Amino acid sequence: MYDDEELSEIREAKASWEAETLDPTLDRHGERNERFATVSNREVDRIYTPDDLADLDYEEDLGFPGEPPYTRGVYPTMYRGRTWTMRQFAGFGTAEETNERFRYLIDEGQTGLSTAFDMPSLMGIDSDDEMSLGEVGKEGVAVDTLRDMEVLFDGIDLAEVSTSFTINPSAPVIYAMYVALADRRGIPREELRGTLQNDMLKEFIAQKEWVIPPAASLDLVTDTIEFAVAETPSFKPISVSGYHIREAGSTAVQELAFTLADGFAYVEACLDRGLDVDEFAPQLSFFFNSHNSLFEEVAKFRAARRIYAEVMEEWYGAEAEASKQLKFHTQTAGQSLTAQQPLNNVARVTIQALAGVLGGTQSLHTNSFDEALALPSEQAVRVALRTQQIIAEESGAADIVDPLGGSFAVESLTDETAADAMEYIEEIREMGDGSVREGVLTGIEQGYFHREIQESAYEYQERVDEGEETVVGVNAYEVDEDTRPELLKVDETTRERQLDRLESVTAERDDDAVDAALDDLRDAVEAGENAMPEIVTAVKAYATMGEIMAVFEAEHGTYRERIGVA
């Protein structure tokens, strides 16, 4: 961007500024800290100049929005065309209660639904399983059968709403229920819009909700992608998720690298299945965390798009523009929320949400200020949603495409982040002898990802404990009074009401049809065929979540047994 002569002049001018202006100021006043760094402990310079971007090629590294390498955004007009989808994570108790919260959020201006499931549903067991005791409806909505899905979306037009499902081991069953519900309502499958999280690789890396082993899980994820390409082309069958990797304690670079590595592993699995990259890649989506260091987060999002575009074309032969465009959802950092002085979380969430917007996210969830204490209350949810609306309508942040593009600091951080992330990705690829898919599976088996994340998490906590990292209200600016807000409490009768419905469904259904559907599913799984059509048939017969997932456990065994966890 600058020639050698101009860069030389800038270096000389900077040296003169340091000697004549900066050094006398430092001698008199010093600075607040000896060292300045991001949340990820990446040291940041005092100032950045064009010299920091001496190797930047504008067309190759930046370009323009809507054109490769998409560093500046995947759409030419970005939020000047329409704002990002505003999703607020919602789900607790029974389907009736969550349906009421869905309707409330739609009335308040939310433009997309995001569904949280309880732990039994997440783990693919029924509410009446002995392992479900004490967990039914507690951290999300309980869903055992298609009947629950019918109630959950009562009065909500599936053709008009985009719905996200945050679920992983049992994601194919929830997806099948949504498809079955659309079929029952006469809504063409191609009109369904939304996203299924369905990212099992990150479960083995970070979140640790799993049922069957990694390779078998990857095959089942590939089933959903193959089915979605053919049946629900407007629905994203996977959201490759860095969010939970970051929540487990990774740095921003590790979050980016491990997420993209997982994404490339799914690409290779689909290619191995015989799918064409330009058929399935446009339906892949991603999910990132947005933490407190605003410029680091913006750089991470911009670097993600650049790396993805280049790798999809160079490694996997993608030709369609949509196959090279990384589109992602962002959620503000749950790990950053504090139980102490919870109203401080409103400010944290605002900064994190702004980073997501400045970084070009396609959809956004803002955490509620009370989530470090309980499921969010209606008041807290409203404040979180209003935060997005104020950014969109009042701040001006949505009026300029890539507003931080060209900033010496942001461009330098983007380059550094991209380079460091690619080092990780290449290392993972080498672990798989040239295959990212095999490298990720090897890394899971060998504990590579766990070690990397744990080391970063430990170092961060050490900095907090020693006061090097300030957490307002926790290790600085503390107060004595009780600052806890009024909290949402899940009705104690939730389990009984859910068990009543489950018992009613199993008593009324056609058991012969259920048995036949499960037999067909079992045959498909044993034959290594795509299981999704049979799962859809099974849920339409009102087979339960636990009955369906048990078929896969019987064929592949459980990962708990494999690693010796009871």
C-alpha positions as CSV (number, residue, x, y, z in Angstrom):
1,M,0.0,0.0,0.0
2,Y,3.0,2.3,0.5
3,D,6.3,2.3,-1.4
4,D,9.7,1.8,0.2
5,E,10.4,5.5,0.2
6,E,7.2,6.4,1.9
7,L,7.7,3.6,4.5
8,S,11.2,4.9,5.2
9,E,9.9,8.4,5.8
10,I,7.2,7.0,8.2
11,R,9.8,5.1,10.2
12,E,12.0,8.2,10.5
13,A,9.0,10.3,11.5
14,K,8.0,7.7,14.1
15,A,11.6,7.6,15.6
16,S,11.5,11.4,15.8
17,W,8.1,11.3,17.5
18,E,9.4,8.8,20.0
19,A,12.5,10.8,20.9
20,E,11.0,14.3,21.0
21,T,7.4,13.7,22.1
22,L,6.8,10.3,23.6
23,D,10.0,9.8,25.7
24,P,9.6,13.1,27.6
25,T,6.0,12.2,28.4
26,L,7.0,8.7,29.6
27,D,9.7,10.2,31.8
28,R,7.2,12.5,33.4
29,H,4.1,10.3,33.7
30,G,4.8,6.8,32.6
31,E,1.9,4.6,31.5
32,R,-0.8,2.7,33.4
33,N,0.8,-0.7,32.9
34,E,4.2,-2.0,32.0
35,R,2.6,-4.2,29.4
36,F,-0.7,-4.0,27.5
37,A,-2.3,-7.1,26.1
38,T,-5.7,-8.5,24.9
39,V,-7.8,-11.0,26.9
40,S,-5.9,-13.7,25.0
41,N,-2.6,-12.2,26.2
42,R,-1.6,-11.0,22.8
43,E,0.6,-7.9,23.4
44,V,-0.5,-4.8,21.6
45,D,1.7,-1.9,20.5
46,R,1.3,1.6,21.6
47,I,0.5,2.8,18.1
48,Y,0.4,1.2,14.6
49,T,1.6,2.8,11.4
50,P,1.7,1.8,7.7
51,D,5.0,0.2,8.5
52,D,3.1,-2.5,10.3
53,L,1.3,-3.3,7.1
54,A,4.3,-3.2,4.7
55,D,3.4,-6.6,3.3
56,L,-0.3,-6.0,2.9
57,D,-1.6,-6.4,-0.6
58,Y,-4.9,-4.5,-0.8
59,E,-6.6,-6.6,-3.4
60,E,-5.3,-10.0,-2.2
61,D,-5.7,-9.4,1.5
62,L,-8.6,-7.0,1.7
63,G,-10.5,-6.3,-1.5
64,F,-14.0,-5.1,-1.3
65,P,-17.1,-6.3,0.6
66,G,-18.9,-9.1,-1.2
67,E,-15.7,-10.1,-3.1
68,P,-12.8,-12.5,-2.3
69,P,-11.2,-12.8,0.1
70,Y,-14.2,-11.4,2.0
71,T,-12.1,-9.9,4.7
72,R,-14.3,-6.8,4.6
73,G,-17.6,-8.8,4.6
74,V,-19.6,-11.4,2.6
75,Y,-22.1,-8.9,1.3
76,P,-21.5,-5.7,-0.7
77,T,-23.9,-3.6,1.4
78,M,-23.8,-5.5,4.7
79,Y,-26.1,-3.9,7.3
80,R,-27.0,-1.0,4.9
81,G,-29.1,-3.7,3.2
82,R,-30.5,-5.2,6.3
83,T,-29.3,-5.7,9.8
84,W,-28.0,-8.9,11.2
85,T,-30.5,-11.5,12.5
86,M,-31.2,-10.8,16.2
87,R,-31.5,-14.1,18.1
88,Q,-32.0,-14.4,21.8
89,F,-31.4,-17.9,23.2
90,A,-34.6,-19.1,24.8
91,G,-35.7,-22.3,26.4
92,F,-36.8,-23.6,29.8
93,G,-39.3,-25.8,31.4
94,T,-41.9,-27.4,29.1
95,A,-42.7,-26.6,25.5
96,E,-45.6,-24.4,26.5
97,E,-43.4,-22.2,28.6
98,T,-40.8,-21.8,25.9
99,N,-43.4,-21.2,23.3
100,E,-44.6,-18.3,25.5
101,R,-41.1,-16.9,25.6
102,F,-40.7,-17.3,21.9
103,R,-43.9,-15.3,21.3
104,Y,-42.8,-12.6,23.8
105,L,-39.4,-12.2,21.9
106,I,-41.1,-12.0,18.5
107,D,-43.5,-9.3,19.9
108,E,-40.4,-7.4,21.2
109,G,-38.8,-7.3,17.7
110,Q,-36.6,-10.4,17.6
111,T,-36.0,-11.5,14.1
112,G,-34.9,-15.1,14.6
113,L,-35.6,-17.8,17.3
114,S,-32.8,-19.6,19.1
115,T,-33.7,-22.7,21.1
116,A,-32.0,-24.0,24.2
117,F,-32.7,-27.6,25.3
118,D,-32.5,-29.3,28.7
119,M,-29.7,-31.7,29.5
120,P,-31.7,-34.9,28.9
121,S,-32.6,-33.7,25.4
122,L,-29.0,-32.6,24.7
123,M,-27.8,-36.1,25.7
124,G,-30.4,-38.0,23.7
125,I,-32.3,-39.5,26.6
126,D,-36.0,-39.2,27.6
127,S,-37.4,-37.3,30.5
128,D,-38.4,-40.5,32.3
129,D,-34.8,-41.9,32.2
130,E,-33.3,-42.2,35.7
131,M,-30.3,-40.1,34.5
132,S,-32.8,-37.2,33.8
133,L,-33.8,-36.8,37.4
134,G,-33.3,-33.2,38.5
135,E,-32.5,-32.0,35.0
136,V,-35.9,-31.9,33.2
137,G,-36.5,-28.4,31.8
138,K,-33.8,-26.9,34.0
139,E,-31.4,-25.4,31.6
140,G,-33.5,-25.5,28.5
141,V,-36.8,-26.9,27.1
142,A,-37.6,-30.6,27.4
143,V,-38.3,-32.3,24.1
144,D,-39.0,-36.1,24.1
145,T,-41.2,-36.6,21.0
146,L,-42.7,-34.8,18.0
147,R,-45.6,-33.8,20.3
148,D,-43.3,-31.5,22.2
149,M,-42.1,-29.9,19.0
150,E,-45.7,-29.3,17.9
151,V,-46.4,-27.5,21.2
152,L,-43.1,-25.6,21.0
153,F,-44.0,-24.0,17.7
154,D,-47.7,-23.6,18.2
155,G,-48.9,-20.4,16.5
156,I,-45.5,-19.8,14.9
157,D,-45.2,-19.9,11.1
158,L,-42.2,-22.1,10.2
159,A,-42.1,-20.6,6.8
160,E,-41.8,-17.0,8.2
161,V,-39.3,-17.6,11.0
162,S,-35.6,-18.6,11.0
163,T,-34.9,-21.0,13.9
164,S,-31.7,-22.0,15.5
165,F,-31.3,-25.2,17.5
166,T,-28.4,-25.4,19.9
167,I,-28.1,-29.2,20.2
168,N,-25.4,-31.7,19.2
169,P,-25.4,-35.4,19.9
170,S,-29.1,-35.7,19.3
171,A,-29.3,-32.9,16.7
172,P,-30.4,-35.3,13.9
173,V,-33.5,-36.1,15.9
174,I,-34.4,-32.5,16.6
175,Y,-33.8,-31.7,12.9
176,A,-36.0,-34.6,11.9
177,M,-38.8,-33.3,14.2
178,Y,-38.6,-29.9,12.7
179,V,-38.8,-31.4,9.2
180,A,-41.7,-33.6,10.3
181,L,-43.6,-30.7,11.8
182,A,-43.2,-28.8,8.5
183,D,-44.5,-31.8,6.6
184,R,-47.5,-32.1,8.9
185,R,-48.3,-28.4,8.4
186,G,-47.9,-28.6,4.6
187,I,-44.9,-26.3,4.5
188,P,-42.5,-27.2,1.7
189,R,-39.2,-28.4,3.1
190,E,-37.3,-25.9,0.9
191,E,-39.0,-23.0,2.8
192,L,-37.5,-24.0,6.1
193,R,-34.9,-21.6,7.4
194,G,-32.6,-21.9,10.4
195,T,-29.5,-23.5,11.8
196,L,-28.7,-26.7,13.5
197,Q,-25.6,-26.6,15.7
198,N,-24.8,-30.2,15.2
199,D,-21.0,-29.8,15.7
200,M,-19.8,-33.0,17.3
201,L,-16.1,-32.4,16.8
202,K,-16.1,-29.4,19.1
203,E,-18.0,-31.5,21.7
204,F,-15.1,-33.9,21.9
205,I,-12.7,-30.9,22.0
206,A,-14.5,-28.6,24.5
207,Q,-18.1,-28.9,25.6
208,K,-18.1,-32.7,26.2
209,E,-21.7,-33.6,25.4
210,W,-21.4,-36.8,23.4
211,V,-23.0,-40.2,23.0
212,I,-21.3,-42.2,20.3
213,P,-17.6,-42.1,19.5
214,P,-16.0,-39.4,17.3
215,A,-15.7,-41.1,13.9
216,A,-19.3,-42.4,14.2
217,S,-20.5,-39.0,15.3
218,L,-18.8,-37.4,12.3
219,D,-20.6,-39.8,10.0
220,L,-24.0,-38.9,11.5
221,V,-23.2,-35.2,11.1
222,T,-22.4,-35.9,7.4
223,D,-25.8,-37.7,7.1
224,T,-27.5,-34.5,8.1
225,I,-25.5,-32.3,5.7
226,E,-26.2,-34.7,2.8
227,F,-29.9,-34.8,3.7
228,A,-30.1,-31.0,4.0
229,V,-28.5,-30.4,0.6
230,A,-31.3,-32.5,-1.0
231,E,-34.3,-31.7,1.2
232,T,-33.9,-28.3,3.1
233,P,-31.6,-26.1,0.9
234,S,-32.3,-23.0,2.9
235,F,-31.6,-24.6,6.3
236,K,-28.0,-24.7,7.7
237,P,-27.5,-28.3,8.9
238,I,-24.4,-27.4,11.0
239,S,-23.0,-24.5,12.8
240,V,-19.3,-25.1,13.3
241,S,-18.8,-23.7,16.7
242,G,-15.8,-22.0,18.2
243,Y,-18.0,-20.5,20.9
244,H,-17.6,-23.4,23.3
245,I,-13.9,-23.7,22.6
246,R,-13.5,-20.1,23.7
247,E,-15.7,-20.7,26.8
248,A,-13.5,-23.6,27.7
249,G,-10.6,-21.2,28.0
250,S,-8.9,-21.0,24.6
251,T,-7.4,-17.8,23.2
252,A,-9.0,-16.0,20.3
253,V,-6.4,-17.6,17.9
254,Q,-7.1,-21.1,19.2
255,E,-10.8,-20.5,18.9
256,L,-10.4,-19.5,15.3
257,A,-7.9,-22.2,14.3
258,F,-9.7,-25.1,16.0
259,T,-13.1,-24.0,14.6
260,L,-11.8,-23.7,11.1
261,A,-10.0,-27.0,11.4
262,D,-13.3,-28.6,12.5
263,G,-15.0,-27.0,9.5
264,F,-12.4,-28.3,7.1
265,A,-12.8,-31.8,8.6
266,Y,-16.5,-31.7,7.8
267,V,-15.7,-30.5,4.3
268,E,-13.4,-33.5,3.8
269,A,-16.0,-35.9,5.3
270,C,-18.6,-34.6,2.8
271,L,-16.1,-34.9,-0.1
272,D,-15.4,-38.5,1.0
273,R,-19.1,-39.1,0.9
274,G,-19.1,-38.1,-2.7
275,L,-20.8,-34.8,-2.4
276,D,-19.8,-31.8,-4.6
277,V,-18.1,-29.0,-2.6
278,D,-20.2,-26.4,-4.4
279,E,-23.4,-28.2,-3.5
280,F,-22.9,-28.5,0.3
281,A,-20.4,-25.8,1.2
282,P,-23.0,-22.9,0.9
283,Q,-25.0,-24.6,3.7
284,L,-22.2,-24.7,6.2
285,S,-22.3,-22.0,8.9
286,F,-20.1,-21.0,11.8
287,F,-20.5,-19.8,15.3
288,F,-18.0,-17.6,17.2
289,N,-17.6,-16.1,20.6
290,S,-17.2,-12.3,21.1
291,H,-15.1,-11.4,24.1
292,N,-14.0,-8.2,25.7
293,S,-11.0,-7.2,23.6
294,L,-12.9,-5.4,20.9
295,F,-10.1,-5.0,18.3
296,E,-8.9,-8.6,18.8
297,E,-12.4,-9.9,18.2
298,V,-12.9,-7.7,15.1
299,A,-9.6,-8.9,13.7
300,K,-10.5,-12.6,14.5
301,F,-13.8,-12.3,12.5
302,R,-12.0,-10.6,9.5
303,A,-9.2,-13.2,9.6
304,A,-11.7,-16.0,9.6
305,R,-13.3,-14.9,6.4
306,R,-9.9,-14.5,4.7
307,I,-8.6,-17.9,5.7
308,Y,-11.8,-19.7,4.8
309,A,-12.0,-18.2,1.3
310,E,-8.4,-19.1,0.5
311,V,-8.5,-22.6,1.9
312,M,-11.8,-23.6,0.4
313,E,-10.5,-22.6,-3.0
314,E,-6.9,-23.8,-2.8
315,W,-7.4,-27.0,-0.8
316,Y,-10.9,-28.1,-1.7
317,G,-11.5,-26.7,-5.2
318,A,-14.5,-24.5,-4.4
319,E,-15.5,-22.4,-7.3
320,A,-18.9,-21.0,-6.3
321,E,-18.6,-17.7,-4.4
322,A,-21.1,-18.9,-1.9
323,S,-18.8,-21.9,-1.1
324,K,-16.0,-19.5,-0.1
325,Q,-18.1,-17.1,2.0
326,L,-17.8,-17.8,5.7
327,K,-21.1,-16.8,7.3
328,F,-21.4,-16.9,11.1
329,H,-23.4,-16.3,14.2
330,T,-21.9,-14.6,17.2
331,Q,-22.8,-14.9,20.8
332,T,-21.3,-12.6,23.5
333,A,-19.0,-14.3,26.0
334,G,-20.8,-16.1,28.7
335,Q,-17.4,-16.8,30.4
336,S,-17.0,-13.1,30.9
337,L,-20.2,-12.6,32.8
338,T,-19.9,-12.1,36.6
339,A,-22.2,-13.0,39.4
340,Q,-20.8,-10.1,41.3
341,Q,-22.4,-6.7,40.4
342,P,-24.4,-8.4,37.5
343,L,-25.5,-5.1,36.0
344,N,-21.9,-4.6,34.9
345,N,-22.6,-7.3,32.4
346,V,-24.8,-5.0,30.4
347,A,-21.7,-2.9,29.6
348,R,-19.6,-6.1,28.8
349,V,-22.3,-7.4,26.5
350,T,-22.6,-4.1,24.7
351,I,-18.9,-4.0,23.9
352,Q,-18.9,-7.7,22.8
353,A,-22.0,-7.2,20.6
354,L,-20.4,-4.1,19.0
355,A,-17.3,-6.2,18.2
356,G,-19.5,-8.7,16.5
357,V,-21.2,-6.0,14.4
358,L,-18.0,-4.3,13.5
359,G,-16.6,-7.7,12.6
360,G,-19.5,-8.4,10.2
361,T,-21.5,-11.1,11.9
362,Q,-24.7,-12.5,10.2
363,S,-26.6,-13.0,13.4
364,L,-26.1,-12.1,17.0
365,H,-27.1,-13.3,20.4
366,T,-26.5,-10.9,23.3
367,N,-26.3,-12.6,26.8
368,S,-28.6,-11.4,29.5
369,F,-27.0,-9.7,32.5
370,D,-28.3,-12.3,35.0
371,E,-27.0,-15.4,33.2
372,A,-24.1,-15.9,35.6
373,L,-26.8,-16.6,38.3
374,A,-29.7,-18.3,36.5
375,L,-31.7,-18.6,33.3
376,P,-32.5,-15.1,32.1
377,S,-35.5,-13.3,33.3
378,E,-37.9,-11.5,30.9
379,Q,-36.5,-8.1,32.0
380,A,-32.9,-9.2,31.4
381,V,-33.8,-10.7,28.0
382,R,-35.5,-7.4,27.0
383,V,-32.4,-5.4,27.9
384,A,-30.2,-7.8,25.9
385,L,-32.4,-7.5,22.9
386,R,-32.6,-3.7,23.2
387,T,-28.8,-3.6,23.3
388,Q,-28.7,-5.0,19.8
389,Q,-31.5,-2.7,18.6
390,I,-29.7,0.3,20.0
391,I,-26.5,-0.7,18.2
392,A,-28.4,-1.2,15.0
393,E,-30.7,1.9,15.1
394,E,-28.8,4.5,17.2
395,S,-25.0,3.9,17.1
396,G,-24.3,4.3,13.4
397,A,-22.2,1.1,13.6
398,A,-24.4,-0.5,11.0
399,D,-24.2,2.3,8.5
400,I,-20.6,1.8,7.2
401,V,-19.4,-1.5,5.7
402,D,-16.3,-2.7,7.6
403,P,-15.9,0.6,9.4
404,L,-12.6,-0.4,11.0
405,G,-11.1,-1.5,7.7
406,G,-7.9,0.4,7.0
407,S,-7.1,0.9,10.6
408,F,-3.4,0.2,11.0
409,A,-4.1,-1.5,14.3
410,V,-7.0,-3.7,13.1
411,E,-5.3,-4.6,9.8
412,S,-2.1,-5.5,11.7
413,L,-4.0,-7.6,14.2
414,T,-6.0,-9.3,11.4
415,D,-2.8,-10.3,9.6
416,E,-1.2,-11.6,12.9
417,T,-4.3,-13.5,13.8
418,A,-4.6,-15.1,10.4
419,A,-0.9,-16.1,10.3
420,D,-1.1,-17.6,13.8
421,A,-4.3,-19.5,13.1
422,M,-2.9,-21.0,9.9
423,E,0.1,-22.3,11.9
424,Y,-2.3,-24.3,14.1
425,I,-4.3,-25.5,11.1
426,E,-1.2,-26.7,9.3
427,E,0.0,-28.5,12.5
428,I,-3.4,-30.3,12.7
429,R,-3.2,-31.2,9.0
430,E,0.2,-32.7,9.5
431,M,-1.1,-34.8,12.4
432,G,-3.5,-36.3,9.9
433,D,-0.8,-36.9,7.2
434,G,-2.3,-34.2,5.0
435,S,-5.9,-34.7,6.1
436,V,-7.5,-32.1,8.4
437,R,-10.3,-34.6,9.1
438,E,-7.8,-37.3,10.3
439,G,-5.8,-34.6,12.1
440,V,-8.8,-33.5,14.1
441,L,-9.7,-37.0,15.1
442,T,-6.1,-37.8,16.0
443,G,-5.9,-34.6,18.1
444,I,-9.1,-35.6,19.9
445,E,-7.8,-39.1,20.7
446,Q,-4.4,-37.8,21.8
447,G,-5.8,-35.0,24.0
448,Y,-4.0,-32.3,21.8
449,F,-6.9,-29.8,21.9
450,H,-7.6,-30.3,25.6
451,R,-3.9,-29.6,26.5
452,E,-3.8,-26.5,24.4
453,I,-7.0,-25.1,25.8
454,Q,-6.3,-26.0,29.4
455,E,-2.9,-24.3,29.3
456,S,-4.5,-21.1,28.0
457,A,-7.3,-21.2,30.6
458,Y,-4.8,-21.7,33.4
459,E,-2.6,-18.8,32.2
460,Y,-5.7,-16.5,32.0
461,Q,-6.9,-17.5,35.5
462,E,-3.4,-16.9,36.9
463,R,-3.4,-13.4,35.4
464,V,-6.7,-12.7,37.1
465,D,-5.6,-14.1,40.4
466,E,-2.4,-12.0,40.3
467,G,-4.3,-8.8,39.3
468,E,-2.7,-8.6,35.9
469,E,-6.1,-9.0,34.3
470,T,-8.7,-6.7,35.7
471,V,-12.3,-8.1,36.1
472,V,-14.4,-5.2,37.3
473,G,-16.4,-6.1,40.4
474,V,-14.4,-9.3,41.0
475,N,-10.8,-8.4,41.6
476,A,-11.2,-4.6,41.4
477,Y,-13.9,-2.1,42.3
478,E,-15.7,-4.5,44.6
479,V,-18.7,-3.7,46.7
480,D,-20.1,-5.3,49.8
481,E,-23.9,-5.1,49.2
482,D,-26.0,-7.8,47.7
483,T,-26.4,-6.9,44.0
484,R,-28.3,-9.9,42.8
485,P,-31.4,-9.2,40.7
486,E,-34.7,-11.1,40.9
487,L,-34.1,-14.4,39.2
488,L,-36.2,-16.7,37.0
489,K,-37.1,-19.9,38.7
490,V,-38.2,-23.0,36.8
491,D,-41.5,-24.4,38.0
492,E,-41.0,-27.4,40.3
493,T,-43.9,-29.2,38.6
494,T,-42.1,-29.1,35.2
495,R,-40.9,-32.7,35.4
496,E,-44.3,-34.1,36.3
497,R,-46.0,-32.2,33.5
498,Q,-43.4,-33.4,31.0
499,L,-43.7,-37.0,32.1
500,D,-47.5,-36.8,31.8
501,R,-47.2,-35.7,28.2
502,L,-44.6,-38.4,27.4
503,E,-46.7,-41.1,29.0
504,S,-49.8,-39.9,27.1
505,V,-47.9,-39.9,23.7
506,T,-46.4,-43.4,24.3
507,A,-49.9,-44.7,25.3
508,E,-51.7,-43.3,22.3
509,R,-49.2,-44.0,19.5
510,D,-49.2,-47.0,17.2
511,D,-46.5,-49.2,18.7
512,D,-46.3,-51.4,15.5
513,A,-45.5,-48.3,13.5
514,V,-42.9,-47.3,16.0
515,D,-41.3,-50.7,16.0
516,A,-41.2,-50.8,12.2
517,A,-39.7,-47.4,12.0
518,L,-37.0,-48.2,14.5
519,D,-36.3,-51.5,12.7
520,D,-35.8,-49.6,9.4
521,L,-33.5,-47.1,11.2
522,R,-31.5,-50.0,12.7
523,D,-31.1,-51.6,9.2
524,A,-29.9,-48.3,7.7
525,V,-27.4,-47.7,10.5
526,E,-26.0,-51.3,10.2
527,A,-25.7,-50.9,6.4
528,G,-23.9,-47.6,6.7
529,E,-26.7,-45.7,4.9
530,N,-27.8,-42.2,5.5
531,A,-30.0,-42.5,8.6
532,M,-31.9,-39.2,8.2
533,P,-34.9,-40.4,6.2
534,E,-35.5,-43.2,8.7
535,I,-35.2,-40.8,11.6
536,V,-37.8,-38.6,10.1
537,T,-40.1,-41.6,9.7
538,A,-39.5,-42.6,13.3
539,V,-40.3,-39.2,14.8
540,K,-43.5,-39.0,12.7
541,A,-44.5,-42.3,14.4
542,Y,-43.8,-40.6,17.8
543,A,-40.7,-42.6,18.6
544,T,-39.0,-40.9,21.5
545,M,-35.6,-39.2,21.5
546,G,-34.2,-42.0,23.7
547,E,-35.5,-44.8,21.6
548,I,-34.0,-43.3,18.4
549,M,-30.6,-42.5,20.0
550,A,-30.4,-46.0,21.5
551,V,-30.2,-47.4,18.0
552,F,-27.0,-45.6,17.4
553,E,-25.6,-46.5,20.8
554,A,-26.3,-50.2,20.1
555,E,-24.4,-50.0,16.8
556,H,-21.4,-47.9,17.8
557,G,-21.2,-48.2,21.6
558,T,-21.1,-45.1,23.8
559,Y,-18.1,-42.8,24.1
560,R,-18.6,-42.8,27.9
561,E,-17.8,-46.5,28.0
562,R,-14.9,-46.1,25.6
563,I,-13.1,-43.5,27.8
564,G,-14.1,-45.2,31.1
565,V,-16.7,-42.6,32.3
566,A,-19.7,-44.1,34.0
